[in-house]
Amino acid sequence: MSQFVFRVYQGLLFLSCISMVSAFACVLLGVIARELQWDIPGLDAYAGYAIACALFFALPATLRQGEHIRVTLLLDRLPARLRVVLEWLSLVLGFLIATTLAWYAVRLVWMSWVMHDISPGADASPLWIPQLGMAMGCAGFALSFAHALQMRWQGGHFVAVVAEAARTE
């Protein structure tokens, strides 16, 4: 099961990379278009959509790598028993928040699809398309918290933190 989940993280990270390259391509095309006196409507909106998708797609992999902000300064100074309790509390709370976020993100995509919601900008594209990236990233984030809870329950550690990263936080 863990192998499948790790592949989901890698797949979402790959989509994040594609989104960042797409944002770069949109910005570059916009610069070239301005120099050639072209008007490409909605190009800035597409760059924004790509950047937002890149952010959400990267959430699960960054949680796995320990790149999210963590308060180890406090946790390192607590007694072991209290630290375990706070880690469990943090994981459960993170899971609940991520699951709620995923639920509403998926609901937003569905409502945009049903209502044929169109961007008010110059691009006039259906909003469910960029919102889909957000929903996928949020669902992956909730999955990563569920995976973290499962690994913690089994006695392992989910976050792959190296010693130097823990020292610099």
C-alpha positions as CSV (number, residue, x, y, z in Angstrom):
1,M,0.0,0.0,0.0
2,S,2.8,2.4,0.8
3,Q,4.4,2.0,-2.6
4,F,1.1,3.0,-4.3
5,V,0.8,6.1,-2.0
6,F,4.4,7.1,-2.7
7,R,3.7,6.8,-6.5
8,V,0.7,9.1,-6.0
9,Y,3.0,11.6,-4.3
10,Q,5.5,11.3,-7.1
11,G,2.8,11.6,-9.8
12,L,1.4,14.8,-8.1
13,L,5.0,16.2,-7.8
14,F,5.5,15.5,-11.5
15,L,2.2,17.4,-12.3
16,S,3.5,20.2,-10.1
17,C,6.7,20.4,-12.2
18,I,4.6,20.4,-15.4
19,S,2.5,23.2,-13.9
20,M,5.6,25.3,-13.1
21,V,7.0,24.8,-16.6
22,S,3.6,25.8,-18.0
23,A,3.6,29.0,-15.8
24,F,7.1,29.8,-17.1
25,A,5.9,29.2,-20.7
26,C,2.9,31.5,-20.2
27,V,5.0,34.3,-18.8
28,L,7.6,33.9,-21.6
29,L,4.9,33.8,-24.3
30,G,3.5,37.0,-22.7
31,V,6.8,38.8,-22.9
32,I,7.4,37.7,-26.5
33,A,3.8,38.6,-27.4
34,R,4.2,42.1,-26.0
35,E,7.4,42.6,-28.0
36,L,5.6,41.6,-31.2
37,Q,2.6,43.7,-30.4
38,W,0.3,40.7,-30.1
39,D,-2.6,40.4,-27.8
40,I,-3.2,37.0,-26.2
41,P,-6.2,37.3,-24.0
42,G,-6.1,35.6,-20.6
43,L,-2.4,34.6,-20.7
44,D,-1.8,36.1,-17.2
45,A,-4.8,34.1,-15.9
46,Y,-3.4,30.9,-17.3
47,A,0.0,31.6,-15.6
48,G,-1.8,32.1,-12.3
49,Y,-3.8,28.9,-12.7
50,A,-0.6,27.0,-13.4
51,I,1.2,28.5,-10.4
52,A,-1.8,27.6,-8.1
53,C,-1.9,24.1,-9.5
54,A,1.8,23.7,-8.9
55,L,1.4,24.7,-5.3
56,F,-1.5,22.3,-4.6
57,F,0.1,19.4,-6.5
58,A,3.3,19.7,-4.4
59,L,1.5,19.6,-1.0
60,P,1.7,15.8,-0.3
61,A,5.4,15.4,-1.4
62,T,6.5,18.4,0.6
63,L,4.8,17.0,3.7
64,R,6.5,13.7,3.2
65,Q,9.9,15.4,2.8
66,G,9.3,17.5,6.0
67,E,9.4,20.8,4.0
68,H,6.3,22.3,5.6
69,I,6.9,24.5,8.6
70,R,7.2,22.4,11.7
71,V,7.7,23.6,15.3
72,T,10.5,21.4,16.4
73,L,11.9,24.0,18.6
74,L,9.1,23.4,21.1
75,L,8.8,19.7,20.5
76,D,12.5,19.0,21.1
77,R,12.3,20.5,24.6
78,L,9.2,18.6,25.8
79,P,9.2,15.3,27.7
80,A,8.9,12.3,25.5
81,R,5.4,11.4,26.6
82,L,4.0,14.9,26.0
83,R,5.8,15.1,22.7
84,V,4.1,11.9,21.5
85,V,0.7,13.3,22.5
86,L,1.3,16.6,20.7
87,E,2.6,14.7,17.6
88,W,-0.6,12.6,17.5
89,L,-2.8,15.7,18.1
90,S,-1.0,17.5,15.3
91,L,-1.4,14.6,12.9
92,V,-5.1,14.1,13.7
93,L,-5.8,17.9,13.5
94,G,-3.9,18.1,10.2
95,F,-5.8,15.2,8.8
96,L,-9.2,16.7,9.8
97,I,-8.2,20.1,8.3
98,A,-6.8,18.6,5.1
99,T,-9.9,16.3,4.6
100,T,-12.2,19.3,5.1
101,L,-10.2,21.3,2.6
102,A,-10.3,18.4,0.1
103,W,-14.0,18.0,0.6
104,Y,-14.8,21.6,-0.2
105,A,-12.3,21.8,-3.0
106,V,-13.9,18.8,-4.7
107,R,-17.3,20.3,-4.1
108,L,-16.2,23.6,-5.6
109,V,-15.1,21.7,-8.8
110,W,-18.4,19.9,-8.9
111,M,-20.4,23.1,-8.5
112,S,-18.4,24.9,-11.1
113,W,-19.0,22.0,-13.5
114,V,-22.7,21.9,-12.8
115,M,-23.2,25.6,-13.0
116,H,-21.0,26.1,-16.0
117,D,-19.0,28.7,-14.1
118,I,-16.7,30.7,-16.5
119,S,-13.8,32.9,-15.6
120,P,-14.7,36.6,-15.5
121,G,-11.3,37.4,-17.0
122,A,-10.3,37.8,-20.6
123,D,-9.7,34.0,-20.9
124,A,-13.4,33.1,-20.3
125,S,-12.4,29.5,-19.6
126,P,-14.4,27.0,-17.5
127,L,-13.3,27.4,-13.9
128,W,-13.5,23.7,-13.1
129,I,-10.4,23.0,-15.1
130,P,-7.9,25.0,-12.9
131,Q,-9.9,24.1,-9.8
132,L,-9.4,20.4,-10.6
133,G,-5.7,20.8,-9.9
134,M,-6.5,22.3,-6.5
135,A,-8.9,19.5,-5.6
136,M,-6.4,16.8,-6.7
137,G,-3.7,18.4,-4.6
138,C,-5.9,18.8,-1.5
139,A,-7.1,15.2,-1.8
140,G,-3.4,14.1,-2.0
141,F,-2.7,16.2,1.0
142,A,-5.4,14.5,3.0
143,L,-4.1,11.1,1.8
144,S,-0.7,12.0,3.0
145,F,-2.0,12.9,6.5
146,A,-3.9,9.6,6.5
147,H,-0.7,7.8,5.5
148,A,1.2,9.6,8.2
149,L,-1.3,8.5,10.8
150,Q,-1.1,4.9,9.6
151,M,2.7,4.9,9.7
152,R,2.7,6.5,13.1
153,W,0.2,3.9,14.4
154,Q,2.6,1.2,13.1
155,G,5.4,2.8,15.0
156,G,7.2,4.4,12.1
157,H,7.8,8.0,11.1
158,F,6.2,9.5,8.1
159,V,8.3,12.6,7.6
160,A,11.7,12.0,6.2
161,V,13.7,14.7,8.1
162,V,17.5,14.7,7.9
163,A,19.5,15.7,10.9
164,E,20.7,19.0,9.3
165,A,17.2,20.1,8.4
166,A,16.1,19.4,12.0
167,R,19.0,21.5,13.2
168,T,18.3,24.5,11.1
169,E,14.6,24.8,11.9
